[in-house]
Amino acid sequence: MPCSQKLTIRNFGPIREVEIEMKDLMVIIGPQSGGKSTIVKNIYFFTSLKDYLLEFIYDVLVGPKLLPDHTPELMTGVFKFKLSEKFQLFWSKGVVNPDAMITYNYGDDRYLSIQAADGKFDVYTPDAVTNFLLKIVSDMIDLKVRISGKDNIPQVVREVDDPSYIRNTFLTAKDAEIAAFFGLDNKPYYTPAGRGVLSTLSEPLINQIMKNVADQVFSEDKFIHDPTMMDYPLRVYINRITSMKSQFAKSLADLVKDHERFTGKKIDHSAVDRVIEMIPAILKGRYSYENGSEKIYLPGSDTSVDLRFASAGQQESVWILLQIFQLVLHRISALMIIEEPEAHLYPETQKELVALLSFFANLNGNRVIITTHSPYLLTAISNLMFADSVGADKQKEVAAVIPKDIWLHRDRVSAWMLADGVLEDIVDEELGQIKVEKIDSASAEINSEYDKLLDIKYA
C-alpha cells in the first residue's frame, strides 16, 4: 500500500462517524457491540476489491457467450451491482440508516463509496476509478470474443491456444494491473471471533452447514439475503481453514522441506524457523491432521488429544498460528485481520502471541489489524514500541531484553478506542506509546471500590 489509504464510515450500524488511516499494525479496543467488527469487516471488504474483480472476470470468461449489447459500460454496471450484493452478504439484514455511507480511499483520489439507497446499497466511483474499470472490462470482453468457441475444440495443438492458458495468463496480468492501480499489495485474510467453535464440529457437519448456507444465498441462480444465514467473511474463513487442514499431516519442519523440494521456490529460512520456534510457546503443543481428525500433541510427547477436546485457547489460536506459518513459508504479503486474538489465552501467552504478530508485521510488507479487549495485548504492543524508541540509541542493550525483530516503530502503529460510535486515538504522541489505561479502566474502578471498602472497615 504505497499510498496512504483511509476508511470513512458514517451512520452505519453502531458507528456514527469514523475515519481511520491504514497502518502496518492497528489495534482497535472498545466495549462489545460498539462497532469494532463493523470497522474491520469494512476494511476486509474494500481491501478485497481486487479479488472480487478477478472473480467477476473469471466468471464472465468461462460463462455463456456475450450478447452484442454487453458493452463495457453495461458490464461495468453489472460488476458494481454484484459488488453491492457482496457487500450485503457481510451484514445481517436490518433497517439501513438512509444516511449510511462507507468510503475507502485507496490514494490519489481513487476511492470506492457504498451508500444506502432504498434499504439497499449502491456503489459509487470517481471518474478515475470508473475509467479504469471500463478499461479492465473492455479488455475482458475483447478476450471473451477472441476465445469464444475454443473450449469446444477436441484437442488444442499449442499451449498458447488453450483457452485455460489464455485465461490464466490474462488473469495474472490483470491481477498485477489492479493491484498497482489501487495499491493493493497485501492479500487480506479475515479471522473472526468465536472461531474456536469450528474445532468442536466434525468435518461432515461443517460441510453440511456450508452447503445449507450456499443454498440459502442462491436459489435458482437468484440472489437472496436471509438475515439468519452466516455472513460472508465467516464463510470464507471456514472454507479457507477446511481446505488447509490436510496440508498439516506432516510436521512444520517437514512441510518446509517438501515446499522447497517440490516447488523450487526460495524460502526465507530464518523467518520460517523463527515462526516454527515461536508457535509452540503459544499453542502449548503440536498440531497434526491425521485420517480426517485434528490432533494436538502434548509438548515433547507422543500423546495427543482430539482438537475438539483440547483447551479453548488452543482451539482459538491454532489457525491464527498455522495461517501465519503458511503465509511466511509462501512469502505472501498479507493483511491479517484478527478479531480478539487473545481469546482464552493466559496473559503470558498473549505476550508471546503479540511477539509473533509483531514479527509477522515486520516481514515482507505484511500488515496486521486486531480488535481486542485485552490490556495485556495493548501493554505488550506498547512495550515493543518503547523498545524501538529506546533501541535507537541503545540497540545492543535493548535487544538483550527484547529481540530486535519484534520491535515496532511508532509511525507504523496505530491504536484506537471506539466508544459511542466514535474513534479516539490512544497513542501518546509525546511518549510514542499506547495509553493502556484506556482499556484497563475497570481496574481503576475496582481499586476505587476496594479503597472505599477499606475506609468503611477502618472508619
C-alpha positions as CSV (number, residue, x, y, z in Angstrom):
1,M,0.0,0.0,0.0
2,P,2.4,2.7,-1.2
3,C,-0.2,5.5,-0.9
4,S,-2.0,6.4,2.4
5,Q,-5.3,4.6,2.5
6,K,-8.2,5.6,4.7
7,L,-11.6,4.2,5.6
8,T,-14.5,6.6,6.4
9,I,-17.8,5.4,7.9
10,R,-20.9,7.5,8.7
11,N,-24.1,6.4,10.3
12,F,-23.6,2.7,9.6
13,G,-24.6,0.1,12.3
14,P,-23.3,1.3,15.7
15,I,-20.9,3.7,14.0
16,R,-21.7,7.4,14.0
17,E,-18.6,8.8,12.3
18,V,-15.2,7.1,12.0
19,E,-12.2,8.0,9.9
20,I,-9.2,5.7,10.2
21,E,-5.9,5.6,8.3
22,M,-4.3,2.3,7.5
23,K,-1.0,1.4,9.3
24,D,1.2,-1.6,9.4
25,L,-0.1,-2.7,12.8
26,M,-3.5,-1.4,14.0
27,V,-5.3,-2.1,17.3
28,I,-8.9,-1.3,18.0
29,I,-10.4,-1.6,21.5
30,G,-13.8,-0.7,23.0
31,P,-16.9,-2.2,24.6
32,Q,-18.6,-5.2,23.0
33,S,-21.2,-4.3,20.3
34,G,-19.5,-0.9,19.9
35,G,-18.7,-1.4,16.2
36,K,-15.1,-2.8,16.2
37,S,-16.2,-5.7,13.9
38,T,-18.0,-3.2,11.7
39,I,-14.8,-1.3,11.1
40,V,-12.6,-4.3,10.4
41,K,-15.1,-6.1,8.2
42,N,-15.4,-2.9,6.1
43,I,-11.6,-2.9,5.8
44,Y,-11.7,-6.5,4.7
45,F,-14.4,-5.8,2.1
46,F,-12.7,-2.8,0.5
47,T,-9.2,-4.4,0.5
48,S,-10.7,-7.5,-1.2
49,L,-11.7,-5.4,-4.2
50,K,-9.0,-7.0,-6.4
51,D,-10.3,-10.5,-5.6
52,Y,-13.9,-9.5,-6.3
53,L,-13.0,-8.0,-9.7
54,L,-10.8,-11.0,-10.7
55,E,-13.7,-13.3,-9.7
56,F,-16.1,-11.4,-11.9
57,I,-13.7,-11.5,-14.8
58,Y,-13.2,-15.2,-14.5
59,D,-17.0,-15.9,-14.2
60,V,-17.5,-13.9,-17.4
61,L,-14.7,-15.6,-19.3
62,V,-15.9,-19.1,-18.5
63,G,-19.6,-18.2,-18.7
64,P,-22.1,-18.1,-21.7
65,K,-21.3,-16.2,-24.8
66,L,-21.8,-12.4,-24.5
67,L,-24.5,-10.6,-26.5
68,P,-23.9,-7.6,-28.7
69,D,-25.5,-5.3,-26.0
70,H,-22.9,-6.5,-23.4
71,T,-20.9,-3.3,-23.7
72,P,-18.1,-2.2,-21.3
73,E,-20.5,0.3,-19.8
74,L,-23.2,-2.4,-19.2
75,M,-20.7,-4.9,-17.8
76,T,-19.1,-2.4,-15.5
77,G,-22.6,-1.6,-14.2
78,V,-23.1,-5.4,-13.7
79,F,-19.9,-5.6,-11.7
80,K,-20.9,-2.7,-9.4
81,F,-24.3,-4.4,-8.8
82,K,-22.5,-7.6,-7.9
83,L,-20.2,-5.7,-5.6
84,S,-23.3,-4.2,-3.8
85,E,-24.7,-7.8,-3.4
86,K,-21.4,-8.9,-2.0
87,F,-21.4,-6.0,0.5
88,Q,-24.9,-7.0,1.7
89,L,-23.6,-10.5,2.4
90,F,-21.3,-9.0,5.1
91,W,-24.1,-7.9,7.3
92,S,-27.3,-9.1,8.8
93,K,-30.4,-7.7,7.0
94,G,-32.0,-5.0,9.1
95,V,-33.0,-1.4,9.0
96,V,-30.4,0.6,7.0
97,N,-29.9,4.2,8.0
98,P,-30.8,6.2,4.9
99,D,-27.7,8.4,5.6
100,A,-25.3,5.5,5.8
101,M,-22.1,5.9,3.8
102,I,-18.8,4.0,3.7
103,T,-15.9,5.2,1.7
104,Y,-12.5,3.7,1.2
105,N,-9.8,5.9,-0.3
106,Y,-7.1,3.9,-2.0
107,G,-5.0,7.1,-2.5
108,D,-4.7,9.7,-5.3
109,D,-8.5,10.3,-5.3
110,R,-9.1,6.6,-6.1
111,Y,-11.9,5.6,-3.9
112,L,-15.0,3.4,-3.7
113,S,-18.1,4.5,-1.9
114,I,-21.0,2.5,-0.6
115,Q,-24.2,4.5,0.1
116,A,-27.6,3.4,1.4
117,A,-30.4,3.7,-1.1
118,D,-34.0,2.4,-0.5
119,G,-32.9,-0.1,2.1
120,K,-30.0,-1.4,-0.1
121,F,-26.6,-0.2,-1.1
122,D,-25.3,1.5,-4.2
123,V,-21.7,1.6,-5.4
124,Y,-20.1,5.0,-6.4
125,T,-16.8,5.6,-8.0
126,P,-15.0,8.7,-9.2
127,D,-14.1,9.2,-12.9
128,A,-10.6,7.8,-12.5
129,V,-11.9,4.5,-11.0
130,T,-14.8,4.3,-13.4
131,N,-12.5,4.7,-16.4
132,F,-10.1,2.1,-15.0
133,L,-12.9,-0.4,-14.6
134,L,-14.2,0.3,-18.1
135,K,-10.7,-0.5,-19.4
136,I,-10.4,-3.7,-17.5
137,V,-13.9,-4.8,-18.5
138,S,-13.3,-3.8,-22.2
139,D,-10.1,-6.0,-22.2
140,M,-12.2,-8.8,-20.7
141,I,-14.8,-8.5,-23.4
142,D,-12.2,-8.5,-26.2
143,L,-10.6,-11.7,-24.8
144,K,-14.0,-13.3,-24.3
145,V,-14.8,-12.7,-28.0
146,R,-11.4,-14.0,-29.1
147,I,-11.6,-17.3,-27.2
148,S,-15.3,-18.0,-27.7
149,G,-15.8,-21.4,-29.2
150,K,-12.2,-22.6,-28.5
151,D,-13.4,-24.5,-25.4
152,N,-15.2,-26.9,-27.8
153,I,-12.1,-27.8,-29.8
154,P,-11.4,-31.5,-29.1
155,Q,-7.6,-31.1,-28.9
156,V,-5.5,-27.9,-28.7
157,V,-2.2,-28.4,-30.5
158,R,-0.3,-25.5,-28.9
159,E,-0.5,-24.5,-25.3
160,V,-0.8,-20.8,-26.2
161,D,-4.0,-21.6,-28.0
162,D,-5.5,-23.4,-24.9
163,P,-8.4,-21.2,-23.5
164,S,-7.4,-22.1,-20.0
165,Y,-3.9,-21.0,-20.6
166,I,-5.1,-17.8,-22.2
167,R,-7.5,-17.0,-19.4
168,N,-4.9,-17.7,-16.7
169,T,-2.3,-15.5,-18.4
170,F,-4.9,-12.7,-18.7
171,L,-5.9,-13.0,-15.1
172,T,-2.3,-12.9,-13.9
173,A,-1.7,-9.7,-15.9
174,K,-4.9,-8.1,-14.6
175,D,-4.0,-9.1,-11.0
176,A,-0.9,-7.0,-11.2
177,E,-2.6,-4.2,-13.0
178,I,-5.5,-3.9,-10.5
179,A,-3.1,-4.2,-7.5
180,A,-0.9,-1.4,-8.9
181,F,-3.9,0.9,-9.6
182,F,-5.5,0.5,-6.2
183,G,-2.3,0.0,-4.1
184,L,-3.5,-3.5,-3.0
185,D,-0.2,-5.1,-2.4
186,N,-1.4,-7.2,0.6
187,K,-3.8,-10.1,0.2
188,P,-6.5,-9.8,3.0
189,Y,-7.2,-12.6,5.4
190,Y,-10.0,-12.2,8.0
191,T,-10.1,-14.3,11.2
192,P,-13.4,-14.0,13.1
193,A,-14.1,-14.0,16.8
194,G,-15.7,-17.2,18.1
195,R,-13.6,-19.3,15.6
196,G,-12.9,-21.9,18.3
197,V,-16.4,-23.4,17.9
198,L,-15.4,-24.8,14.5
199,S,-12.9,-27.0,16.2
200,T,-15.8,-28.7,18.1
201,L,-17.6,-29.7,14.9
202,S,-16.9,-32.7,12.7
203,E,-15.9,-32.1,9.1
204,P,-19.1,-33.7,7.7
205,L,-21.2,-31.4,9.9
206,I,-19.2,-28.3,8.8
207,N,-19.6,-29.3,5.1
208,Q,-23.4,-29.7,5.6
209,I,-23.7,-26.3,7.3
210,M,-21.7,-24.7,4.4
211,K,-24.0,-26.4,1.8
212,N,-27.1,-25.2,3.6
213,V,-25.7,-21.7,3.7
214,A,-24.9,-21.8,0.0
215,D,-28.4,-23.0,-0.8
216,Q,-29.8,-20.1,1.2
217,V,-27.7,-17.5,-0.6
218,F,-28.7,-18.5,-4.2
219,S,-32.0,-20.1,-5.1
220,E,-32.5,-20.9,-8.7
221,D,-29.5,-18.7,-9.5
222,K,-31.2,-15.7,-7.9
223,F,-29.5,-13.7,-5.1
224,I,-31.4,-13.7,-1.8
225,H,-30.4,-12.3,1.6
226,D,-31.6,-14.2,4.6
227,P,-30.7,-12.4,7.9
228,T,-30.3,-15.8,9.7
229,M,-27.6,-17.0,7.4
230,M,-23.8,-17.0,8.0
231,D,-22.1,-13.8,7.0
232,Y,-19.7,-13.8,4.0
233,P,-16.4,-13.3,5.9
234,L,-17.1,-16.2,8.2
235,R,-17.9,-18.5,5.2
236,V,-14.7,-17.5,3.5
237,Y,-12.8,-18.2,6.8
238,I,-14.4,-21.7,7.2
239,N,-13.7,-22.6,3.5
240,R,-10.1,-21.5,3.9
241,I,-9.4,-23.4,7.0
242,T,-11.2,-26.5,5.8
243,S,-9.0,-26.5,2.7
244,M,-5.8,-26.0,4.7
245,K,-6.2,-28.9,7.2
246,S,-4.9,-31.7,5.0
247,Q,-1.7,-29.8,4.4
248,F,-0.7,-30.3,8.1
249,A,-0.5,-34.1,8.0
250,K,3.3,-33.6,8.5
251,S,5.4,-31.6,10.9
252,L,6.1,-27.9,10.1
253,A,9.7,-28.7,9.5
254,D,8.8,-31.5,7.0
255,L,6.4,-29.1,5.3
256,V,9.3,-26.6,4.8
257,K,11.4,-29.4,3.2
258,D,8.6,-30.5,0.9
259,H,7.9,-27.0,-0.2
260,E,11.5,-26.4,-1.1
261,R,11.8,-29.8,-2.8
262,F,8.6,-29.8,-4.9
263,T,8.2,-26.1,-5.7
264,G,11.8,-25.0,-6.1
265,K,10.8,-21.6,-4.8
266,K,13.1,-19.6,-2.5
267,I,12.3,-19.8,1.2
268,D,13.2,-17.3,3.9
269,H,14.6,-19.9,6.2
270,S,15.5,-17.6,9.1
271,A,11.9,-16.2,9.1
272,V,10.2,-19.6,8.8
273,D,12.5,-21.1,11.5
274,R,11.6,-18.2,13.8
275,V,7.9,-18.8,13.3
276,I,8.3,-22.5,14.0
277,E,10.2,-21.6,17.1
278,M,7.5,-19.2,18.4
279,I,4.4,-21.3,17.7
280,P,4.8,-24.0,20.5
281,A,5.1,-21.3,23.2
282,I,1.6,-20.1,22.2
283,L,-0.1,-23.4,21.2
284,K,1.4,-25.4,24.1
285,G,1.5,-28.4,21.8
286,R,1.9,-29.5,18.2
287,Y,-1.0,-29.7,15.6
288,S,-1.4,-32.6,13.3
289,Y,-4.2,-33.6,10.8
290,E,-4.5,-37.4,10.8
291,N,-7.1,-39.5,9.0
292,G,-9.6,-36.7,8.9
293,S,-9.1,-35.8,12.6
294,E,-7.3,-32.8,14.1
295,K,-4.9,-33.6,16.9
296,I,-2.9,-31.7,19.4
297,Y,0.2,-33.4,20.6
298,L,1.4,-32.6,24.1
299,P,4.8,-30.9,24.3
300,G,7.6,-33.4,23.9
301,S,5.2,-36.3,23.9
302,D,3.6,-38.8,21.5
303,T,0.4,-38.4,23.4
304,S,-2.3,-36.5,21.6
305,V,-5.8,-35.2,22.2
306,D,-8.5,-34.6,19.6
307,L,-8.7,-30.8,18.9
308,R,-12.5,-31.0,19.7
309,F,-11.5,-31.8,23.3
310,A,-8.4,-29.6,23.6
311,S,-8.3,-26.3,25.6
312,A,-10.4,-23.4,24.3
313,G,-7.2,-21.4,24.0
314,Q,-5.7,-24.0,21.6
315,Q,-8.9,-24.1,19.6
316,E,-9.0,-20.3,19.3
317,S,-5.3,-19.8,18.4
318,V,-4.3,-22.8,16.3
319,W,-5.4,-21.4,13.0
320,I,-4.1,-18.0,13.6
321,L,-0.7,-19.6,14.1
322,L,-0.9,-22.0,11.2
323,Q,-2.1,-19.3,8.8
324,I,0.9,-17.2,9.8
325,F,3.2,-20.2,9.2
326,Q,1.8,-20.7,5.7
327,L,2.0,-17.1,4.7
328,V,5.6,-16.8,5.8
329,L,6.5,-20.1,4.1
330,H,5.0,-19.0,0.8
331,R,6.3,-15.4,1.2
332,I,2.8,-13.9,0.7
333,S,2.4,-10.2,1.5
334,A,-0.7,-10.3,3.7
335,L,-3.2,-8.1,5.6
336,M,-4.2,-10.2,8.6
337,I,-7.4,-9.0,10.3
338,I,-7.9,-10.9,13.6
339,E,-10.7,-10.4,16.0
340,E,-9.9,-11.0,19.6
341,P,-6.6,-13.0,19.1
342,E,-6.3,-13.2,22.9
343,A,-9.4,-15.3,23.4
344,H,-8.9,-17.9,26.2
345,L,-5.2,-17.3,26.4
346,Y,-3.2,-16.9,29.6
347,P,-1.6,-13.4,29.9
348,E,1.9,-14.6,29.4
349,T,0.7,-16.5,26.3
350,Q,-0.9,-13.3,25.0
351,K,2.5,-11.6,25.2
352,E,4.0,-14.4,23.1
353,L,1.3,-14.0,20.6
354,V,2.0,-10.3,20.3
355,A,5.6,-11.1,19.7
356,L,4.6,-13.4,16.8
357,L,2.2,-10.9,15.3
358,S,4.8,-8.1,15.5
359,F,7.4,-10.3,13.9
360,F,4.9,-11.1,11.1
361,A,4.1,-7.4,10.7
362,N,7.9,-6.7,10.3
363,L,8.2,-9.2,7.4
364,N,7.5,-8.9,3.7
365,G,5.4,-5.7,3.9
366,N,2.8,-7.6,5.9
367,R,0.1,-5.7,7.9
368,V,-1.9,-6.7,11.0
369,I,-5.2,-5.4,12.3
370,I,-6.6,-6.7,15.6
371,T,-9.6,-6.0,17.8
372,T,-9.2,-6.7,21.4
373,H,-10.5,-6.4,25.0
374,S,-7.1,-7.3,26.5
375,P,-4.9,-4.8,28.4
376,Y,-2.1,-7.4,28.2
377,L,-2.1,-7.2,24.4
378,L,-2.1,-3.5,24.5
379,T,0.7,-3.3,27.0
380,A,2.8,-5.8,25.1
381,I,2.5,-3.8,21.9
382,S,3.2,-0.6,23.7
383,N,6.4,-2.1,25.1
384,L,7.6,-3.1,21.6
385,M,7.0,0.5,20.5
386,F,9.1,1.7,23.5
387,A,11.8,-0.9,22.8
388,D,12.2,0.6,19.3
389,S,12.4,4.1,20.6
390,V,15.0,3.3,23.3
391,G,16.8,0.9,20.9
392,A,17.5,3.8,18.5
393,D,20.4,4.8,20.8
394,K,21.0,1.7,22.8
395,Q,20.3,-1.2,20.4
396,K,22.5,-3.8,22.0
397,E,21.2,-3.3,25.5
398,V,17.5,-3.3,24.4
399,A,18.0,-6.3,22.1
400,A,19.2,-8.3,25.1
401,V,15.8,-7.7,26.7
402,I,13.5,-7.8,23.6
403,P,14.6,-9.2,20.3
404,K,15.0,-6.5,17.6
405,D,13.0,-8.4,15.1
406,I,9.8,-7.7,17.0
407,W,10.3,-4.0,17.8
408,L,7.6,-1.7,16.4
409,H,8.3,1.8,15.1
410,R,5.8,4.2,16.4
411,D,5.0,5.6,12.9
412,R,3.9,2.1,11.8
413,V,1.4,1.5,14.7
414,S,-2.0,3.0,15.5
415,A,-4.3,2.3,18.4
416,W,-7.9,3.4,18.8
417,M,-10.6,3.4,21.4
418,L,-14.1,3.0,19.9
419,A,-16.9,4.2,22.1
420,D,-20.4,5.6,21.4
421,G,-19.8,5.2,17.7
422,V,-16.7,7.5,17.6
423,L,-12.9,6.7,17.5
424,E,-10.3,8.2,19.8
425,D,-6.6,7.9,19.1
426,I,-5.0,6.4,22.1
427,V,-1.3,6.7,21.1
428,D,0.5,9.2,23.3
429,E,2.3,11.3,20.6
430,E,4.9,12.7,23.0
431,L,5.9,9.3,24.5
432,G,5.2,7.2,21.4
433,Q,3.4,4.6,23.5
434,I,-0.2,3.4,23.8
435,K,-2.4,4.8,26.6
436,V,-3.0,1.4,28.1
437,E,-5.2,2.8,30.9
438,K,-7.9,3.4,28.3
439,I,-8.6,-0.3,28.2
440,D,-7.9,-1.0,31.8
441,S,-10.3,1.4,33.3
442,A,-12.1,-1.5,35.1
443,S,-9.0,-2.0,37.3
444,A,-9.2,1.7,38.4
445,E,-12.9,1.2,39.3
446,I,-12.2,-2.0,41.2
447,N,-9.4,-0.4,43.1
448,S,-11.6,2.6,43.9
449,E,-14.3,0.3,45.3
450,Y,-11.7,-1.6,47.3
451,D,-10.3,1.7,48.8
452,K,-13.9,2.7,49.8
453,L,-14.4,-0.7,51.5
454,L,-11.2,-0.2,53.4
455,D,-12.3,3.2,54.5
456,I,-15.6,1.7,55.8
457,K,-13.8,-1.1,57.5
458,Y,-11.4,1.1,59.4
459,A,-13.7,4.1,60.0
